[in-house]
Amino acid sequence: MVTKKDSYSFLLFLPSFFLVAYFSYIWRDYQLDDALIYLRYIKNFQEGHGLVYNPGDKFNGLTSPLFTYTILAGSFLIKNLQILTVTISAIFLVAASFFAGKLFSKTKYGEAFTALMVVSFGYFYSTFGMETPLFLMLIALSLYLYKIQSDYFIISLALLIITRNEGVFLAAPMVIDYLIRYKKIPGLKITVIGLVIFLAPFIFNFFYYGDFLPATANAKIGQGKSGYWGKDWIFFDVKYLYSSVFSGKKYVAASLLTISIYGAFVVLKEKIAIISIAFIGLLLAFYGGLNIPNYHWYYAPFFFFGLIFSCYGLERIFSKLWKYDWPSDQTFLSLVLVVLVCFFYAQTTSMKGQGRHEDYASIGSWLKENTNINSSVAMVEIGTVGWYADRYIIDILGLTNKYNADYIADSDVVSWLSKYQPDYILRHEPRWVHEGATEYLEREGIYTSVSSFNFPGYVLLENSGKYTDAQISEIPSVIKKN
């Protein structure tokens, strides 16, 4: 039976729902380059090629099994994959904000305020199309279930880990705390279900792709090892986030950080707060210690908890200044919070929903219209170009092709030619460090630029036919000798 209190709670949460719907509509055309890798896998499945990036190649470049399965299931209902991923991301962001409000807030107003702040943070919409909103939702759900002492947190943790393997950094402190507090494992039935959920994707990967783990984890670690994305703790280089997330206003970021530290301090006596901080610390150590490239969506959990703790800190401050006596004080408090949300959102929306990477989309369309359907194209950033080109794509960085990630990890940007001899190579102008092999190829006339390809900042190289594939495969050894 729905009580009056439940109805009132729903009404308080309703603005967050409408905000997500509105902002998701604004961001409906947003296409993150890496997100389109997921969609190409799904599109190939829909077309009967299987769950693969390149038809005929069973290679696992899917970071998140659960997110992949969710899109795959949704694709039977919504055929437009762009609309599907935005819709799914919006649903998970709403759910994440809902459970975020229930973690530490002591009042319904605090819960609603936390949810509103989360969905008002423009940064999260820039992760749409990735598994990030699902990851955040399962983080908050796992903590909430643990807070209310529900053994179903085991199932939620299993789902979290198969969303992103980094979920283990939340599972570890939570399970350790449970064993210390209760000196037993959760219910056997729930534990078995959680174990089955956890193992299922690895078993599927082994039988379908021939390996238990997706290649992307190794590829990202290899990128950090190479040093090409930056050295000396590149993950802590967050200067670009000031402009993209906080409109270049460091005081906004500093204010959020300060209030979140206060909020974390005052709630530190709660177990889930300690577990949350342990998770953040382990995650930061993992990304920072392995020098993982500072892709913007990796920072989502840090922003998420920063908002949760800061909202609780504000709730504590307001509770000391005003009593919750209806209607005058509550009305005034609500107006103050609305103003804060509006101001905060105004400062954190410079990441506009500008849509696809137009250059890459145009290049992909050009390749589709001007190359043979059986052509192969090698490049560094494969998401958008690969989605629009509909050609066999060779990823020089190895996210969707064998061998190349290991070469990059060894700071070797030429040996990929020993495994792949593409018809075309797309490179940047000036040449990126990862495209170092093309310097020799162009100088020796092995690949020549396509004159009809006219995109400033990019060069399309075509195999000149001077060398056989076998001869091209020997070029890396020649380059290394010189």
N, C-alpha and C positions, 0 to 999 in steps of 0.2 A: 504493500500500500504506500502510495506517495504522500508524504506528509507535507504540511505547510512549510516546514523548515527546509525540506528537500527542494520544494518549488522555489523558495527564496534563494537558495544556494545556486540553483540553475540560472535564475535571472541575473545573479551577480556575475556568473561565468559567461553569460551570453555575449557581452561586448567582445570578449576574446575570440569567440567563434566567428563573429561578423568581421572582425579585423583580419583574421586569417583568410577568410573568404575574399575580402576586398583586396588585400595585398597579394594573394595568390593570383587573382585575376590580373592585377598589374604586372605580375611576373610570369604570366602564362606563356610567353614566348622565350623565356630564359632557357638557354642551353649551355650548360657547363661542358667543356670539352670532354672530360673524363666520363661524364654521365652518358654521353652518346655511345661510349663503348658498351655499356649495359644494353642500350637500346638496339645496337647492331646485333648483339647476341640474340635478343628476343625476336627481332625481325627475321633473322635467319631461321630461327625455330619456326616462326609462323609460316615461312616459305618452304618448309620441309627439309632444311639442311641440317637440322639438329641444333643443339645449344652450342654454337661455335661462332667465332669472330669471322674467320675465313672459311667458306664452304669447303669441306674436305679435310680440314685441319682440326683435330680434336685437341685443342690447347686451352687450358683453363686460365683465362685472364680475368676471372670474376672475383673481385675482392670479397664480396658479401653474398654468401649462399642464400640466406634468408631473404634479403632484399631482392635478389634475382628471382627466387621462387614467387615472391609476392607480386612482382611485375608480371611474371609469366602467367600467374593465375588471373590477374586483373586483365591481361590482354585478351582473354576469352570473352570478357564483358565489354571492354572499351578498346576498340581497334586502333584509335589514334594514340600512339605511344607517348607523344608529347603531352597531350591532355592527361593521359593516365598517370604519368610520373609526377606531374604537378599536383594532381588530385591526391595521389598517395602521400606525397611529401606534406601536403597541407593537413591531411588527416593525422599523420603522425606528429606534426608540430603541435596541433591542437591537443592531442593526447599527452604529449610531453609537457606542455604548459599546465595542463590539468593536474598531473601527478606532481609536477614541480611545486605547485602551490600547496600540496598536501604534506610535503616533507617536514617543514619546520614551522609554518604559520600556525598561530594559536587562535585565529579568528577566521570567519568566513570572508571578511574584508581583506585580510592578509592573503588568503588563498587566491581570491579574485585579482588582487593587485599583482601578485607574483605572476599569475597566468598572463595578465595584461602586459606586463613588462617583457615577458619572454616573447610573446607574439608581436610586440612592437619593436623588437630589435631587428633592424633591417638586415643585419648580417646573415641571419638564419635562412632568409629567402635566397641568398646567394649559394646555398648548399643544395637547393632543390634539384632533384634528379639523381642525387647521390643517396647513399644509405644513411646519411647523417641524421635526419629527423627520426628515423626508426631507431637508430643507435641511442639518441637522446631519450626517446620515449621509454626504451627498455631499461636504460640506466635509472630513470626516475621510478619506473614501475617496480624494478627489483628492490630499490631502497624503500619504497612505500610498503611493499609486501613484507619486507623484513621488519619494518617499523611496527606493523600491526601483528607481527609474530605469525605470519602465514607461511607454512612450509612451501607454498607455491612459488616462493622466491627462487627455489631451485630450478623450476621450469623456466622462469623469467631469465635467470642467469644463463641457462643453456641457450635460449633464444638470443640473448645478448652476444654470446661468444660466437655463434654462427652468423651474427650480423657483421661483427668485426672481431678479429681475434684479440684485439686489445681489451675486450670485455673481460678477459682473464684477470686484469688488474683490479677490477671491482670484485670479481668472484673470489679471489684469493683472500683479501682481508675479511670479506663477509663470511665466508665458510670457516675461516680460522676463528673468528669471533663466535660463531655459532657453536663450534666444537668446544671452545673454552667455556662458554656460558652454560651449555646444556649437557656437555659430555656425552653426546650421542649424535648419530646422523639423523637427518629428517626422515619422515615416514618412508618406508621401503618402496611403496608403490610410486610415490612422487619422485623419489630418487631414481628409480628405474626408468620412469618416463623421461625425466630430465636427461639421463644418460643416453637413452635412445635418440632423443632430439639432438643431443650434442654429436653423437657418432654418425647419424644418418648422412649428413652432407659429406663427411670424409669418406664414408663407404661408397657413396654415389660417385664422388670424384675419382676414387681409385678404379672403379669398374668402367666409368665412362671416359675419363681422361687419362687413366693410367698412373695417376699420382694422387696421394691423399690431400695435399695442400695446393691451393691456387698459387700460380707463379708470381702473382703481384706482390705478395709479402716479400719474397726474396728479391724481387726487382727493386722495390723501394729501399730495402736495406742496402742493396748494391749501389743504388744511386747515392746514398749517404756515404758509402765507403769510397766511391770514386772521387768525391770532392768537387765534382763538376758543378754542383748546385750551390757550393759554398763550403768553406772550411771553418773550423773553430766555432762549433756550436751554432750552426746556421739556423736551427729551429728557434733560437732565441732572438733572431733578427726579425723583429716585428714592426719595424718602422713603417712598412707599407700599410700595415693595418690602421695606423693613425689616420691616414688619408682615406682609405677605402671603407673603413668601418665607423670612424669617429669624425668624419668630415675635416680631418686635419687638426682637430681641437684636442690637444693633449690634456687639457684640464678636464674634459669630459671623461676621458679614459682614466685619468688619475682619480677623479671623484668616484667613479664606479669601483676602482680598485680599493680605495680607502674605505668606502662604506661596506664593501664585501668582506674586507678583512675584519672590520668591526662586527659584522653580522656573524661571520664564522667564529669569532672569539666568544661572543655571547651565547652561541648555541653549542659550543664545544662539549658541553657536558652530555650531550645526546650521542648515543652510539652511532647512529647513522651519519652524524656529522663527522665523527672521527673516521668512519669508514670512507666517507666521501672525500675527505682530505687525503687519506691514504691512497685512494684511487687516483686523485689528481697528481699526487707526488710521484707515484709509480709510472703513470702515463707520461708525465713530463720527463722523468728519468729515461724512459724508453725512447721517446722521440729525440730528446736532446743528446743522450749518450750515444745513440747510433747515428747521429747527425742526419736524421731523416729530413728530406727537403721540406721547406716551410710552406706547403700547400695550404691555402687558407681554410679549407674545410677541416683540417686536422685540429684546429683551435676551438672547434665547437664545444667540446665538453668543458673547456676552461671558461669560455664565455657563459655557458649555461649555468655552471655553479657560481660564477661571479654574480650573475643576476639573481640567483636564488638566495645567496647569502646577503647580498646588498638589500634585497627586498625585505628579508627578515630583519636586517639591521634598521631599516627605515620604519618597519612596523613597531619595533621596540622603542624607537625614538618617539614616534607619534603616540604610542600608548602611554608614554610618560607625560606627554604634553597635554593630551586630551583624554577624557573619559568617553567611552562609547555609549553616550546617552542620546537616544533618538528624540527629536529629529535634528536639533540645531548643530550639535557637535559632529554627528555623523555626516550631516550634509556638508559642513565645512571641510571635514577631513576628506570626504569624497572629492570635493572640488580641488583641494590641494593635490591629491593623488592624480587626478585627471590632468592637471596642469603639468605635473612632473612627467607623466607618461608622454604628453604631447611634446614637451621640450626635449625629452630624451629621444623620442622617435625622430624629431626634426634634426637632431645632431647625428643620427646613426643610419641615415638612408642614402649616403652618397653612392653606395653600391646599388645603382638603379637596375631595374629589370630590363636591361638594354637588349636582351635577346641573344641570339646566336653570335658567334664570332664571324662577322660578315666576310672578312677576307678568306678565312678557311672555308666557309660555306660556298663562296663564289668559286674558289679553286676546286673544291670537290665537284661542284656542278660542271665546271669546265672539263674536268677529267672525265666525267661521265659522258659528256657530249662529244669529246674530241679524241678519245682513246678507244682501242679495241676492248670489247667486253672481257676478254681473257687476259688483259694486261695486268702486270703487277707494278705497284708503286711503293717505294720505300720512303719513309719520312720519320720525323722525330715526334711530332704531335699528331696523333692519329684520330682522335675522337671525332671532331667536326668534319674534317676532310674525308675520313673513312665513311662516315654516315652518308654524306652527300655524293661521294664518288661512286660507291657501289662497285668497287674494284678490289682485287686481291691486294691487301695492304701488308707491307712488311714494316714492322715497328722496330726501328733502329735501337730503341731503348729496351725492347724485350718484354713489354707488358702483355703482348698478345702473340708473340712468336718465340720459339725455342732458341736457346743458346745466347741470344743477344744481351740479356740481362747480366749474364755472367761476364761477358766481355766488358760491358760498361763498368761493372764492379771492379774489374782489373784496370780501369782507365784505358781501355783498348777500344778505340772508335773506328778501327779498320777491319778487324777480323770477322765482322758480320758478313763481309763479302765472300768469305770462304764457304758460307752456308747458303747465302741468297745472292742471286744475280738478277736484280729487278729489271723490268723494261724501262722504268722511269725512277728518278730520284727527285724528290722535292726538297730543296734546301732554302735557307734564308739568305738574304743579302743585306749586310755582311754575313758570312758563313758562321754558324754556331759551332762551338767546340765539338759537339757530338757529331757534326757532319764533316769531321776532318778528312775522312776518306775521299770526299768529293774533290778536294784540291788536286790530288794526284790524278784522279779519273778525268778531270777536265783538262789538266795540263797535257796529258798524254793522248787526248782525243778519244778516250775510251767511251766517255759519255759527253754529249754535246748539248748545249742549251737549245730549247725549242723556241724558235723565233716568234711563233704565233701566241706564245704564252706571255701575256702582258699584265703582270701583277707586280707593281712596285714593292720592293722588299722581299721578293721571292724569285727563285730561278727553278725552272723545271728542266731536268737533264734527261736526255733520252739515250738509250744504248745505241751506239753508233754502228754496231755490228762488226767492228774491227777485231774483236776478241770473241772467242767462244766462251760459253759459261765455265767450262773447265779452266780456261786460261784466266778468266776473271777471278775464279776461286783461289788462284795462286798469287794474286796481287797483294794481299796483306803481308805475305812473307817478303815480297819484293820491297814494299814500303818500309817494313821494319829493318831490313838490311841497310836501307839508305838512311 
